[in-house]
C-alpha cells in the first residue's frame, strides 16, 4: 500500500540527527580603519571618523591625520608600525571586544 510505504519512508527519516552548523573559523583579524583607534600613527593626533586620509602600508590600511603623515608612514613604516602592523602609538592595553 502507498500509505505503509509512506510510513516506512517517514520512519526512516524520523530520527533526524541534530544538525549543528559549526561556524567557520574566524579569519585572521584584519583591523579596519573603523575599528582601529583613530589616532594618526605618525603624529598621534586624534582623527575624527570620516576625517583624515587613508594609506595602504604592507597590505594594511591606516588612517592618518593628513596626507603628509600618510606619505611619512609609507616612507618609514618601520618607524611607526610594529612588525605585526600595529601602530606603535596604538593603545596596547585595549582588549578586542
Ligand atoms: Zn598625523
PDB file of the backbone (N, CA, C, O) and the ligand in Angstrom, with CONECT records:
HET     ZN  A 101       1
ATOM      1  N   UNK A   1       0.831  -1.198   0.000  1.00  0.00           N
ATOM      2  CA  UNK A   1       0.000   0.000   0.000  1.00  0.00           C
ATOM      3  C   UNK A   1       0.871   1.256   0.000  1.00  0.00           C
ATOM      4  O   UNK A   1       2.000   1.260   0.489  1.00  0.00           O
ATOM      5  N   UNK A   2       0.331   2.263  -0.536  1.00  0.00           N
ATOM      6  CA  UNK A   2       1.091   3.510  -0.585  1.00  0.00           C
ATOM      7  C   UNK A   2       1.287   4.098   0.804  1.00  0.00           C
ATOM      8  O   UNK A   2       2.337   4.661   1.115  1.00  0.00           O
ATOM      9  N   UNK A   3       0.250   3.956   1.638  1.00  0.00           N
ATOM     10  CA  UNK A   3       0.337   4.557   2.971  1.00  0.00           C
ATOM     11  C   UNK A   3       1.455   3.926   3.777  1.00  0.00           C
ATOM     12  O   UNK A   3       2.239   4.625   4.418  1.00  0.00           O
ATOM     13  N   UNK A   4       1.528   2.584   3.745  1.00  0.00           N
ATOM     14  CA  UNK A   4       2.574   1.930   4.532  1.00  0.00           C
ATOM     15  C   UNK A   4       3.951   2.291   4.005  1.00  0.00           C
ATOM     16  O   UNK A   4       4.896   2.478   4.772  1.00  0.00           O
ATOM     17  N   UNK A   5       4.050   2.386   2.700  1.00  0.00           N
ATOM     18  CA  UNK A   5       5.344   2.784   2.129  1.00  0.00           C
ATOM     19  C   UNK A   5       5.720   4.176   2.608  1.00  0.00           C
ATOM     20  O   UNK A   5       6.878   4.456   2.918  1.00  0.00           O
ATOM     21  N   UNK A   6       4.728   5.031   2.659  1.00  0.00           N
ATOM     22  CA  UNK A   6       4.978   6.394   3.146  1.00  0.00           C
ATOM     23  C   UNK A   6       5.419   6.390   4.599  1.00  0.00           C
ATOM     24  O   UNK A   6       6.322   7.127   4.995  1.00  0.00           O
ATOM     25  N   UNK A   7       4.757   5.537   5.391  1.00  0.00           N
ATOM     26  CA  UNK A   7       5.107   5.476   6.811  1.00  0.00           C
ATOM     27  C   UNK A   7       6.522   4.947   6.996  1.00  0.00           C
ATOM     28  O   UNK A   7       7.266   5.420   7.855  1.00  0.00           O
ATOM     29  N   UNK A   8       6.889   3.956   6.176  1.00  0.00           N
ATOM     30  CA  UNK A   8       8.254   3.419   6.276  1.00  0.00           C
ATOM     31  C   UNK A   8       9.260   4.517   5.945  1.00  0.00           C
ATOM     32  O   UNK A   8      10.263   4.718   6.629  1.00  0.00           O
ATOM     33  N   UNK A   9       8.945   5.201   4.881  1.00  0.00           N
ATOM     34  CA  UNK A   9       9.847   6.282   4.481  1.00  0.00           C
ATOM     35  C   UNK A   9       9.931   7.330   5.581  1.00  0.00           C
ATOM     36  O   UNK A   9      10.997   7.873   5.870  1.00  0.00           O
ATOM     37  N   UNK A  10       8.788   7.597   6.180  1.00  0.00           N
ATOM     38  CA  UNK A  10       8.755   8.602   7.240  1.00  0.00           C
ATOM     39  C   UNK A  10       9.579   8.145   8.442  1.00  0.00           C
ATOM     40  O   UNK A  10      10.326   8.925   9.034  1.00  0.00           O
ATOM     41  N   UNK A  11       9.426   6.860   8.792  1.00  0.00           N
ATOM     42  CA  UNK A  11      10.154   6.365   9.954  1.00  0.00           C
ATOM     43  C   UNK A  11      11.653   6.364   9.697  1.00  0.00           C
ATOM     44  O   UNK A  11      12.451   6.553  10.615  1.00  0.00           O
ATOM     45  N   UNK A  12      12.027   6.152   8.448  1.00  0.00           N
ATOM     46  CA  UNK A  12      13.455   6.184   8.133  1.00  0.00           C
ATOM     47  C   UNK A  12      14.031   7.577   8.336  1.00  0.00           C
ATOM     48  O   UNK A  12      15.189   7.770   8.706  1.00  0.00           O
ATOM     49  N   UNK A  13      13.156   8.527   8.074  1.00  0.00           N
ATOM     50  CA  UNK A  13      13.640   9.906   8.192  1.00  0.00           C
ATOM     51  C   UNK A  13      13.384  10.491   9.582  1.00  0.00           C
ATOM     52  O   UNK A  13      13.850  11.582   9.910  1.00  0.00           O
ATOM     53  N   UNK A  14      12.637   9.742  10.383  1.00  0.00           N
ATOM     54  CA  UNK A  14      12.212  10.301  11.666  1.00  0.00           C
ATOM     55  C   UNK A  14      13.364  10.726  12.567  1.00  0.00           C
ATOM     56  O   UNK A  14      13.413  11.870  13.018  1.00  0.00           O
ATOM     57  N   UNK A  15      14.288   9.812  12.830  1.00  0.00           N
ATOM     58  CA  UNK A  15      15.351  10.238  13.781  1.00  0.00           C
ATOM     59  C   UNK A  15      16.332  11.195  13.118  1.00  0.00           C
ATOM     60  O   UNK A  15      17.431  10.818  12.713  1.00  0.00           O
ATOM     61  N   UNK A  16      15.906  12.408  13.025  1.00  0.00           N
ATOM     62  CA  UNK A  16      16.777  13.400  12.399  1.00  0.00           C
ATOM     63  C   UNK A  16      17.938  13.728  13.331  1.00  0.00           C
ATOM     64  O   UNK A  16      17.739  14.095  14.489  1.00  0.00           O
ATOM     65  N   UNK A  17      19.109  13.595  12.823  1.00  0.00           N
ATOM     66  CA  UNK A  17      20.249  13.990  13.669  1.00  0.00           C
ATOM     67  C   UNK A  17      20.225  15.490  13.897  1.00  0.00           C
ATOM     68  O   UNK A  17      19.893  16.276  13.010  1.00  0.00           O
ATOM     69  N   UNK A  18      20.576  15.848  15.077  1.00  0.00           N
ATOM     70  CA  UNK A  18      20.624  17.279  15.371  1.00  0.00           C
ATOM     71  C   UNK A  18      21.766  17.901  14.582  1.00  0.00           C
ATOM     72  O   UNK A  18      22.944  17.683  14.865  1.00  0.00           O
ATOM     73  N   UNK A  19      21.385  18.664  13.608  1.00  0.00           N
ATOM     74  CA  UNK A  19      22.417  19.283  12.767  1.00  0.00           C
ATOM     75  C   UNK A  19      22.889  20.567  13.425  1.00  0.00           C
ATOM     76  O   UNK A  19      22.138  21.533  13.565  1.00  0.00           O
ATOM     77  N   UNK A  20      24.111  20.552  13.812  1.00  0.00           N
ATOM     78  CA  UNK A  20      24.678  21.780  14.381  1.00  0.00           C
ATOM     79  C   UNK A  20      25.627  22.394  13.366  1.00  0.00           C
ATOM     80  O   UNK A  20      26.659  21.825  13.011  1.00  0.00           O
ATOM     81  N   UNK A  21      25.255  23.517  12.940  1.00  0.00           N
ATOM     82  CA  UNK A  21      26.122  24.205  11.979  1.00  0.00           C
ATOM     83  C   UNK A  21      27.266  24.864  12.737  1.00  0.00           C
ATOM     84  O   UNK A  21      27.085  25.804  13.512  1.00  0.00           O
ATOM     85  N   UNK A  22      28.423  24.338  12.482  1.00  0.00           N
ATOM     86  CA  UNK A  22      29.582  24.953  13.130  1.00  0.00           C
ATOM     87  C   UNK A  22      30.024  26.153  12.315  1.00  0.00           C
ATOM     88  O   UNK A  22      30.229  26.075  11.104  1.00  0.00           O
ATOM     89  N   UNK A  23      30.158  27.224  12.995  1.00  0.00           N
ATOM     90  CA  UNK A  23      30.585  28.441  12.303  1.00  0.00           C
ATOM     91  C   UNK A  23      32.002  28.248  11.780  1.00  0.00           C
ATOM     92  O   UNK A  23      32.846  27.668  12.463  1.00  0.00           O
ATOM     93  N   UNK A  24      32.259  28.725  10.591  1.00  0.00           N
ATOM     94  CA  UNK A  24      33.620  28.622  10.060  1.00  0.00           C
ATOM     95  C   UNK A  24      34.590  29.396  10.928  1.00  0.00           C
ATOM     96  O   UNK A  24      34.237  30.384  11.571  1.00  0.00           O
ATOM     97  N   UNK A  25      35.805  28.924  10.926  1.00  0.00           N
ATOM     98  CA  UNK A  25      36.807  29.585  11.757  1.00  0.00           C
ATOM     99  C   UNK A  25      36.921  31.046  11.375  1.00  0.00           C
ATOM    100  O   UNK A  25      36.852  31.421  10.205  1.00  0.00           O
ATOM    101  N   UNK A  26      37.095  31.835  12.379  1.00  0.00           N
ATOM    102  CA  UNK A  26      37.229  33.262  12.127  1.00  0.00           C
ATOM    103  C   UNK A  26      38.477  33.521  11.283  1.00  0.00           C
ATOM    104  O   UNK A  26      39.543  32.970  11.557  1.00  0.00           O
ATOM    105  N   UNK A  27      38.344  34.337  10.286  1.00  0.00           N
ATOM    106  CA  UNK A  27      39.538  34.691   9.510  1.00  0.00           C
ATOM    107  C   UNK A  27      40.482  35.513  10.369  1.00  0.00           C
ATOM    108  O   UNK A  27      40.067  36.113  11.361  1.00  0.00           O
ATOM    109  N   UNK A  28      41.728  35.541   9.995  1.00  0.00           N
ATOM    110  CA  UNK A  28      42.671  36.372  10.766  1.00  0.00           C
ATOM    111  C   UNK A  28      42.147  37.786  10.875  1.00  0.00           C
ATOM    112  O   UNK A  28      41.666  38.378   9.909  1.00  0.00           O
ATOM    113  N   UNK A  29      42.254  38.293  12.054  1.00  0.00           N
ATOM    114  CA  UNK A  29      41.686  39.623  12.291  1.00  0.00           C
ATOM    115  C   UNK A  29      42.469  40.671  11.512  1.00  0.00           C
ATOM    116  O   UNK A  29      43.665  40.873  11.722  1.00  0.00           O
ATOM    117  N   UNK A  30      41.778  41.307  10.638  1.00  0.00           N
ATOM    118  CA  UNK A  30      42.385  42.424   9.920  1.00  0.00           C
ATOM    119  C   UNK A  30      41.732  43.679  10.443  1.00  0.00           C
ATOM    120  O   UNK A  30      40.550  43.932  10.212  1.00  0.00           O
ATOM    121  N   UNK A  31      42.493  44.435  11.127  1.00  0.00           N
ATOM    122  CA  UNK A  31      41.951  45.624  11.745  1.00  0.00           C
ATOM    123  C   UNK A  31      41.598  46.648  10.674  1.00  0.00           C
ATOM    124  O   UNK A  31      42.451  47.076   9.896  1.00  0.00           O
ATOM    125  N   UNK A  32      40.377  47.017  10.649  1.00  0.00           N
ATOM    126  CA  UNK A  32      39.972  48.021   9.678  1.00  0.00           C
ATOM    127  C   UNK A  32      40.127  49.395  10.287  1.00  0.00           C
ATOM    128  O   UNK A  32      40.317  49.554  11.493  1.00  0.00           O
ATOM    129  N   UNK A  33      40.043  50.354   9.439  1.00  0.00           N
ATOM    130  CA  UNK A  33      40.207  51.719   9.918  1.00  0.00           C
ATOM    131  C   UNK A  33      39.110  52.062  10.915  1.00  0.00           C
ATOM    132  O   UNK A  33      39.337  52.775  11.893  1.00  0.00           O
ATOM    133  N   UNK A  34      37.925  51.544  10.650  1.00  0.00           N
ATOM    134  CA  UNK A  34      36.804  51.860  11.529  1.00  0.00           C
ATOM    135  C   UNK A  34      37.038  51.318  12.942  1.00  0.00           C
ATOM    136  O   UNK A  34      36.668  51.952  13.931  1.00  0.00           O
ATOM    137  N   UNK A  35      37.666  50.118  13.021  1.00  0.00           N
ATOM    138  CA  UNK A  35      37.883  49.513  14.329  1.00  0.00           C
ATOM    139  C   UNK A  35      39.124  50.080  15.008  1.00  0.00           C
ATOM    140  O   UNK A  35      39.210  50.163  16.233  1.00  0.00           O
ATOM    141  N   UNK A  36      40.063  50.458  14.186  1.00  0.00           N
ATOM    142  CA  UNK A  36      41.307  50.939  14.761  1.00  0.00           C
ATOM    143  C   UNK A  36      41.063  52.215  15.538  1.00  0.00           C
ATOM    144  O   UNK A  36      40.201  53.025  15.199  1.00  0.00           O
ATOM    145  N   UNK A  37      41.832  52.365  16.568  1.00  0.00           N
ATOM    146  CA  UNK A  37      41.726  53.617  17.286  1.00  0.00           C
ATOM    147  C   UNK A  37      42.151  54.720  16.338  1.00  0.00           C
ATOM    148  O   UNK A  37      43.224  54.668  15.736  1.00  0.00           O
ATOM    149  N   UNK A  38      41.302  55.705  16.218  1.00  0.00           N
ATOM    150  CA  UNK A  38      41.546  56.733  15.225  1.00  0.00           C
ATOM    151  C   UNK A  38      42.589  57.721  15.722  1.00  0.00           C
ATOM    152  O   UNK A  38      42.288  58.860  16.077  1.00  0.00           O
ATOM    153  N   UNK A  39      43.806  57.247  15.732  1.00  0.00           N
ATOM    154  CA  UNK A  39      44.914  58.115  16.096  1.00  0.00           C
ATOM    155  C   UNK A  39      45.959  57.999  14.999  1.00  0.00           C
ATOM    156  O   UNK A  39      46.317  56.897  14.583  1.00  0.00           O
ATOM    157  N   UNK A  40      46.429  59.105  14.549  1.00  0.00           N
ATOM    158  CA  UNK A  40      47.424  59.092  13.488  1.00  0.00           C
ATOM    159  C   UNK A  40      48.681  58.373  13.983  1.00  0.00           C
ATOM    160  O   UNK A  40      49.243  58.759  15.009  1.00  0.00           O
ATOM    161  N   UNK A  41      49.128  57.339  13.274  1.00  0.00           N
ATOM    162  CA  UNK A  41      50.315  56.606  13.710  1.00  0.00           C
ATOM    163  C   UNK A  41      51.569  57.464  13.662  1.00  0.00           C
ATOM    164  O   UNK A  41      52.555  57.162  14.334  1.00  0.00           O
ATOM    165  N   UNK A  42      51.539  58.503  12.895  1.00  0.00           N
ATOM    166  CA  UNK A  42      52.739  59.323  12.709  1.00  0.00           C
ATOM    167  C   UNK A  42      52.834  60.409  13.769  1.00  0.00           C
ATOM    168  O   UNK A  42      53.836  60.501  14.478  1.00  0.00           O
ATOM    169  N   UNK A  43      51.806  61.223  13.880  1.00  0.00           N
ATOM    170  CA  UNK A  43      51.880  62.363  14.790  1.00  0.00           C
ATOM    171  C   UNK A  43      51.072  62.144  16.064  1.00  0.00           C
ATOM    172  O   UNK A  43      51.200  62.917  17.014  1.00  0.00           O
ATOM    173  N   UNK A  44      50.241  61.104  16.101  1.00  0.00           N
ATOM    174  CA  UNK A  44      49.491  60.803  17.303  1.00  0.00           C
ATOM    175  C   UNK A  44      48.245  61.634  17.475  1.00  0.00           C
ATOM    176  O   UNK A  44      47.573  61.572  18.505  1.00  0.00           O
ATOM    177  N   UNK A  45      47.950  62.401  16.473  1.00  0.00           N
ATOM    178  CA  UNK A  45      46.760  63.248  16.550  1.00  0.00           C
ATOM    179  C   UNK A  45      45.501  62.405  16.388  1.00  0.00           C
ATOM    180  O   UNK A  45      45.467  61.480  15.576  1.00  0.00           O
ATOM    181  N   UNK A  46      44.487  62.719  17.148  1.00  0.00           N
ATOM    182  CA  UNK A  46      43.217  62.010  17.028  1.00  0.00           C
ATOM    183  C   UNK A  46      42.573  62.344  15.697  1.00  0.00           C
ATOM    184  O   UNK A  46      42.601  63.483  15.231  1.00  0.00           O
ATOM    185  N   UNK A  47      41.991  61.313  15.098  1.00  0.00           N
ATOM    186  CA  UNK A  47      41.334  61.513  13.809  1.00  0.00           C
ATOM    187  C   UNK A  47      39.855  61.242  13.998  1.00  0.00           C
ATOM    188  O   UNK A  47      39.462  60.145  14.395  1.00  0.00           O
ATOM    189  N   UNK A  48      39.050  62.225  13.719  1.00  0.00           N
ATOM    190  CA  UNK A  48      37.612  62.031  13.833  1.00  0.00           C
ATOM    191  C   UNK A  48      37.144  61.112  12.713  1.00  0.00           C
ATOM    192  O   UNK A  48      37.709  61.111  11.619  1.00  0.00           O
ATOM    193  N   UNK A  49      36.101  60.326  12.998  1.00  0.00           N
ATOM    194  CA  UNK A  49      35.573  59.446  11.945  1.00  0.00           C
ATOM    195  C   UNK A  49      35.231  60.229  10.689  1.00  0.00           C
ATOM    196  O   UNK A  49      34.543  61.249  10.745  1.00  0.00           O
ATOM    197  N   UNK A  50      35.716  59.742   9.558  1.00  0.00           N
ATOM    198  CA  UNK A  50      35.453  60.437   8.305  1.00  0.00           C
ATOM    199  C   UNK A  50      36.480  61.503   7.982  1.00  0.00           C
ATOM    200  O   UNK A  50      36.508  62.040   6.875  1.00  0.00           O
ATOM    201  N   UNK A  51      37.323  61.803   8.957  1.00  0.00           N
ATOM    202  CA  UNK A  51      38.350  62.807   8.726  1.00  0.00           C
ATOM    203  C   UNK A  51      39.659  62.126   8.347  1.00  0.00           C
ATOM    204  O   UNK A  51      39.771  60.901   8.380  1.00  0.00           O
ATOM    205  N   UNK A  52      40.621  62.923   7.994  1.00  0.00           N
ATOM    206  CA  UNK A  52      41.946  62.400   7.723  1.00  0.00           C
ATOM    207  C   UNK A  52      42.048  61.684   6.392  1.00  0.00           C
ATOM    208  O   UNK A  52      41.131  61.709   5.571  1.00  0.00           O
ATOM    209  N   UNK A  53      43.191  61.045   6.204  1.00  0.00           N
ATOM    210  CA  UNK A  53      43.459  60.327   4.970  1.00  0.00           C
ATOM    211  C   UNK A  53      43.677  58.860   5.292  1.00  0.00           C
ATOM    212  O   UNK A  53      43.831  58.477   6.452  1.00  0.00           O
ATOM    213  N   UNK A  54      43.687  58.048   4.248  1.00  0.00           N
ATOM    214  CA  UNK A  54      43.977  56.632   4.414  1.00  0.00           C
ATOM    215  C   UNK A  54      45.142  56.261   3.516  1.00  0.00           C
ATOM    216  O   UNK A  54      45.236  56.705   2.372  1.00  0.00           O
ATOM    217  N   UNK A  55      46.009  55.456   4.048  1.00  0.00           N
ATOM    218  CA  UNK A  55      47.128  54.983   3.244  1.00  0.00           C
ATOM    219  C   UNK A  55      47.232  53.473   3.401  1.00  0.00           C
ATOM    220  O   UNK A  55      46.867  52.912   4.434  1.00  0.00           O
ATOM    221  N   UNK A  56      47.735  52.832   2.361  1.00  0.00           N
ATOM    222  CA  UNK A  56      47.958  51.390   2.412  1.00  0.00           C
ATOM    223  C   UNK A  56      49.440  51.143   2.666  1.00  0.00           C
ATOM    224  O   UNK A  56      50.298  51.587   1.902  1.00  0.00           O
ATOM    225  N   UNK A  57      49.725  50.432   3.744  1.00  0.00           N
ATOM    226  CA  UNK A  57      51.105  50.075   4.050  1.00  0.00           C
ATOM    227  C   UNK A  57      51.146  48.585   4.325  1.00  0.00           C
ATOM    228  O   UNK A  57      50.475  48.100   5.236  1.00  0.00           O
ATOM    229  N   UNK A  58      51.924  47.859   3.547  1.00  0.00           N
ATOM    230  CA  UNK A  58      52.070  46.412   3.713  1.00  0.00           C
ATOM    231  C   UNK A  58      50.721  45.703   3.726  1.00  0.00           C
ATOM    232  O   UNK A  58      50.520  44.746   4.473  1.00  0.00           O
ATOM    233  N   UNK A  59      49.819  46.168   2.912  1.00  0.00           N
ATOM    234  CA  UNK A  59      48.529  45.498   2.812  1.00  0.00           C
ATOM    235  C   UNK A  59      47.533  45.909   3.876  1.00  0.00           C
ATOM    236  O   UNK A  59      46.393  45.445   3.866  1.00  0.00           O
ATOM    237  N   UNK A  60      47.940  46.769   4.792  1.00  0.00           N
ATOM    238  CA  UNK A  60      47.017  47.280   5.801  1.00  0.00           C
ATOM    239  C   UNK A  60      46.657  48.718   5.462  1.00  0.00           C
ATOM    240  O   UNK A  60      47.451  49.485   4.917  1.00  0.00           O
ATOM    241  N   UNK A  61      45.439  49.035   5.806  1.00  0.00           N
ATOM    242  CA  UNK A  61      45.014  50.406   5.589  1.00  0.00           C
ATOM    243  C   UNK A  61      45.105  51.149   6.911  1.00  0.00           C
ATOM    244  O   UNK A  61      44.624  50.675   7.940  1.00  0.00           O
ATOM    245  N   UNK A  62      45.713  52.289   6.869  1.00  0.00           N
ATOM    246  CA  UNK A  62      45.865  53.070   8.089  1.00  0.00           C
ATOM    247  C   UNK A  62      45.241  54.438   7.897  1.00  0.00           C
ATOM    248  O   UNK A  62      45.323  55.054   6.834  1.00  0.00           O
ATOM    249  N   UNK A  63      44.617  54.880   8.967  1.00  0.00           N
ATOM    250  CA  UNK A  63      44.082  56.235   8.945  1.00  0.00           C
ATOM    251  C   UNK A  63      45.160  57.170   9.471  1.00  0.00           C
ATOM    252  O   UNK A  63      45.752  56.932  10.524  1.00  0.00           O
ATOM    253  N   UNK A  64      45.394  58.190   8.750  1.00  0.00           N
ATOM    254  CA  UNK A  64      46.359  59.202   9.181  1.00  0.00           C
ATOM    255  C   UNK A  64      45.667  60.557   9.181  1.00  0.00           C
ATOM    256  O   UNK A  64      44.629  60.757   8.551  1.00  0.00           O
ATOM    257  N   UNK A  65      46.272  61.462   9.897  1.00  0.00           N
ATOM    258  CA  UNK A  65      45.589  62.744  10.082  1.00  0.00           C
ATOM    259  C   UNK A  65      45.553  63.564   8.799  1.00  0.00           C
ATOM    260  O   UNK A  65      44.593  64.287   8.536  1.00  0.00           O
ATOM    261  N   UNK A  66      46.594  63.443   8.020  1.00  0.00           N
ATOM    262  CA  UNK A  66      46.578  64.167   6.736  1.00  0.00           C
ATOM    263  C   UNK A  66      47.525  63.476   5.759  1.00  0.00           C
ATOM    264  O   UNK A  66      48.179  62.489   6.095  1.00  0.00           O
ATOM    265  N   UNK A  67      47.582  64.011   4.557  1.00  0.00           N
ATOM    266  CA  UNK A  67      48.359  63.351   3.520  1.00  0.00           C
ATOM    267  C   UNK A  67      49.855  63.360   3.843  1.00  0.00           C
ATOM    268  O   UNK A  67      50.582  62.429   3.496  1.00  0.00           O
ATOM    269  N   UNK A  68      50.295  64.408   4.500  1.00  0.00           N
ATOM    270  CA  UNK A  68      51.707  64.479   4.859  1.00  0.00           C
ATOM    271  C   UNK A  68      52.108  63.328   5.762  1.00  0.00           C
ATOM    272  O   UNK A  68      53.162  62.718   5.579  1.00  0.00           O
ATOM    273  N   UNK A  69      51.251  63.034   6.746  1.00  0.00           N
ATOM    274  CA  UNK A  69      51.511  61.905   7.636  1.00  0.00           C
ATOM    275  C   UNK A  69      51.431  60.594   6.858  1.00  0.00           C
ATOM    276  O   UNK A  69      52.188  59.659   7.119  1.00  0.00           O
ATOM    277  N   UNK A  70      50.519  60.538   5.913  1.00  0.00           N
ATOM    278  CA  UNK A  70      50.395  59.331   5.089  1.00  0.00           C
ATOM    279  C   UNK A  70      51.669  59.075   4.316  1.00  0.00           C
ATOM    280  O   UNK A  70      52.149  57.943   4.261  1.00  0.00           O
ATOM    281  N   UNK A  71      52.219  60.111   3.721  1.00  0.00           N
ATOM    282  CA  UNK A  71      53.462  59.974   2.974  1.00  0.00           C
ATOM    283  C   UNK A  71      54.599  59.542   3.902  1.00  0.00           C
ATOM    284  O   UNK A  71      55.437  58.715   3.541  1.00  0.00           O
ATOM    285  N   UNK A  72      54.609  60.113   5.088  1.00  0.00           N
ATOM    286  CA  UNK A  72      55.641  59.779   6.056  1.00  0.00           C
ATOM    287  C   UNK A  72      55.529  58.313   6.492  1.00  0.00           C
ATOM    288  O   UNK A  72      56.531  57.616   6.655  1.00  0.00           O
ATOM    289  N   UNK A  73      54.294  57.873   6.675  1.00  0.00           N
ATOM    290  CA  UNK A  73      54.064  56.495   7.096  1.00  0.00           C
ATOM    291  C   UNK A  73      54.486  55.522   5.997  1.00  0.00           C
ATOM    292  O   UNK A  73      55.093  54.488   6.276  1.00  0.00           O
ATOM    293  N   UNK A  74      54.170  55.851   4.772  1.00  0.00           N
ATOM    294  CA  UNK A  74      54.561  54.994   3.647  1.00  0.00           C
ATOM    295  C   UNK A  74      56.081  54.974   3.500  1.00  0.00           C
ATOM    296  O   UNK A  74      56.668  53.944   3.169  1.00  0.00           O
ATOM    297  N   UNK A  75      56.708  56.118   3.749  1.00  0.00           N
ATOM    298  CA  UNK A  75      58.152  56.218   3.564  1.00  0.00           C
ATOM    299  C   UNK A  75      58.907  55.488   4.672  1.00  0.00           C
ATOM    300  O   UNK A  75      59.939  54.866   4.420  1.00  0.00           O
ATOM    301  N   UNK A  76      58.394  55.564   5.892  1.00  0.00           N
ATOM    302  CA  UNK A  76      59.095  54.948   7.028  1.00  0.00           C
ATOM    303  C   UNK A  76      58.156  54.092   7.870  1.00  0.00           C
ATOM    304  O   UNK A  76      57.905  54.414   9.031  1.00  0.00           O
ATOM    305  N   UNK A  77      57.637  53.013   7.305  1.00  0.00           N
ATOM    306  CA  UNK A  77      56.657  52.220   8.063  1.00  0.00           C
ATOM    307  C   UNK A  77      57.243  51.623   9.334  1.00  0.00           C
ATOM    308  O   UNK A  77      56.554  51.514  10.349  1.00  0.00           O
ATOM    309  N   UNK A  78      58.521  51.236   9.280  1.00  0.00           N
ATOM    310  CA  UNK A  78      59.117  50.601  10.469  1.00  0.00           C
ATOM    311  C   UNK A  78      59.221  51.569  11.639  1.00  0.00           C
ATOM    312  O   UNK A  78      59.257  51.162  12.801  1.00  0.00           O
ATOM    313  N   UNK A  79      59.268  52.827  11.319  1.00  0.00           N
ATOM    314  CA  UNK A  79      59.413  53.829  12.368  1.00  0.00           C
ATOM    315  C   UNK A  79      58.125  53.970  13.171  1.00  0.00           C
ATOM    316  O   UNK A  79      58.142  54.323  14.351  1.00  0.00           O
ATOM    317  N   UNK A  80      57.012  53.687  12.508  1.00  0.00           N
ATOM    318  CA  UNK A  80      55.721  53.957  13.147  1.00  0.00           C
ATOM    319  C   UNK A  80      54.890  52.703  13.400  1.00  0.00           C
ATOM    320  O   UNK A  80      53.915  52.728  14.152  1.00  0.00           O
ATOM    321  N   UNK A  81      55.293  51.611  12.762  1.00  0.00           N
ATOM    322  CA  UNK A  81      54.484  50.401  12.871  1.00  0.00           C
ATOM    323  C   UNK A  81      55.299  49.259  13.436  1.00  0.00           C
ATOM    324  O   UNK A  81      56.479  49.097  13.123  1.00  0.00           O
ATOM    325  N   UNK A  82      54.647  48.470  14.277  1.00  0.00           N
ATOM    326  CA  UNK A  82      55.287  47.263  14.765  1.00  0.00           C
ATOM    327  C   UNK A  82      55.298  46.214  13.661  1.00  0.00           C
ATOM    328  O   UNK A  82      54.682  46.385  12.609  1.00  0.00           O
ATOM    329  N   UNK A  83      56.010  45.130  13.925  1.00  0.00           N
ATOM    330  CA  UNK A  83      56.143  44.085  12.913  1.00  0.00           C
ATOM    331  C   UNK A  83      54.793  43.493  12.532  1.00  0.00           C
ATOM    332  O   UNK A  83      54.593  43.070  11.393  1.00  0.00           O
ATOM    333  N   UNK A  84      53.867  43.465  13.488  1.00  0.00           N
ATOM    334  CA  UNK A  84      52.550  42.895  13.194  1.00  0.00           C
ATOM    335  C   UNK A  84      51.618  43.905  12.534  1.00  0.00           C
ATOM    336  O   UNK A  84      50.453  43.600  12.279  1.00  0.00           O
ATOM    337  N   UNK A  85      52.117  45.085  12.262  1.00  0.00           N
ATOM    338  CA  UNK A  85      51.305  46.061  11.563  1.00  0.00           C
ATOM    339  C   UNK A  85      50.575  47.012  12.484  1.00  0.00           C
ATOM    340  O   UNK A  85      49.885  47.924  12.027  1.00  0.00           O
ATOM    341  N   UNK A  86      50.728  46.799  13.795  1.00  0.00           N
ATOM    342  CA  UNK A  86      50.055  47.707  14.724  1.00  0.00           C
ATOM    343  C   UNK A  86      50.840  49.001  14.851  1.00  0.00           C
ATOM    344  O   UNK A  86      52.067  49.005  14.944  1.00  0.00           O
ATOM    345  N   UNK A  87      50.119  50.061  14.853  1.00  0.00           N
ATOM    346  CA  UNK A  87      50.783  51.339  15.050  1.00  0.00           C
ATOM    347  C   UNK A  87      51.443  51.352  16.426  1.00  0.00           C
ATOM    348  O   UNK A  87      50.842  50.924  17.410  1.00  0.00           O
ATOM    349  N   UNK A  88      52.643  51.830  16.491  1.00  0.00           N
ATOM    350  CA  UNK A  88      53.382  51.802  17.752  1.00  0.00           C
ATOM    351  C   UNK A  88      52.728  52.658  18.821  1.00  0.00           C
ATOM    352  O   UNK A  88      52.880  52.398  20.014  1.00  0.00           O
ATOM    353  N   UNK A  89      52.012  53.663  18.399  1.00  0.00           N
ATOM    354  CA  UNK A  89      51.368  54.518  19.386  1.00  0.00           C
ATOM    355  C   UNK A  89      49.920  54.104  19.666  1.00  0.00           C
ATOM    356  O   UNK A  89      49.179  54.799  20.363  1.00  0.00           O
ATOM    357  N   UNK A  90      49.532  52.929  19.091  1.00  0.00           N
ATOM    358  CA  UNK A  90      48.180  52.446  19.375  1.00  0.00           C
ATOM    359  C   UNK A  90      48.119  51.944  20.809  1.00  0.00           C
ATOM    360  O   UNK A  90      49.113  51.478  21.366  1.00  0.00           O
ATOM    361  N   UNK A  91      46.942  52.048  21.389  1.00  0.00           N
ATOM    362  CA  UNK A  91      46.778  51.597  22.766  1.00  0.00           C
ATOM    363  C   UNK A  91      46.861  50.079  22.818  1.00  0.00           C
ATOM    364  O   UNK A  91      46.009  49.384  22.264  1.00  0.00           O
ATOM    365  N   UNK A  92      47.869  49.578  23.471  1.00  0.00           N
ATOM    366  CA  UNK A  92      48.087  48.129  23.519  1.00  0.00           C
ATOM    367  C   UNK A  92      47.211  47.481  24.591  1.00  0.00           C
ATOM    368  O   UNK A  92      46.941  46.281  24.538  1.00  0.00           O
ATOM    369  N   UNK A  93      46.773  48.275  25.555  1.00  0.00           N
ATOM    370  CA  UNK A  93      46.024  47.692  26.671  1.00  0.00           C
ATOM    371  C   UNK A  93      44.538  47.521  26.357  1.00  0.00           C
ATOM    372  O   UNK A  93      43.787  46.966  27.159  1.00  0.00           O
ATOM    373  N   UNK A  94      44.131  47.992  25.211  1.00  0.00           N
ATOM    374  CA  UNK A  94      42.735  47.863  24.841  1.00  0.00           C
ATOM    375  C   UNK A  94      42.473  46.467  24.327  1.00  0.00           C
ATOM    376  O   UNK A  94      43.048  46.050  23.321  1.00  0.00           O
ATOM    377  N   UNK A  95      41.607  45.743  25.011  1.00  0.00           N
ATOM    378  CA  UNK A  95      41.318  44.386  24.596  1.00  0.00           C
ATOM    379  C   UNK A  95      40.282  44.402  23.473  1.00  0.00           C
ATOM    380  O   UNK A  95      39.327  45.178  23.500  1.00  0.00           O
ATOM    381  N   UNK A  96      40.489  43.538  22.496  1.00  0.00           N
ATOM    382  CA  UNK A  96      39.484  43.444  21.433  1.00  0.00           C
ATOM    383  C   UNK A  96      38.205  42.839  21.973  1.00  0.00           C
ATOM    384  O   UNK A  96      38.241  41.819  22.663  1.00  0.00           O
ATOM    385  N   UNK A  97      37.114  43.434  21.679  1.00  0.00           N
ATOM    386  CA  UNK A  97      35.764  43.009  22.083  1.00  0.00           C
ATOM    387  C   UNK A  97      35.773  41.783  22.982  1.00  0.00           C
ATOM    388  O   UNK A  97      34.714  41.315  23.398  1.00  0.00           O
TER     389      UNK A  97
HETATM  390 ZN    ZN A 101      49.356  62.787  11.595  1.00  0.00          ZN
END
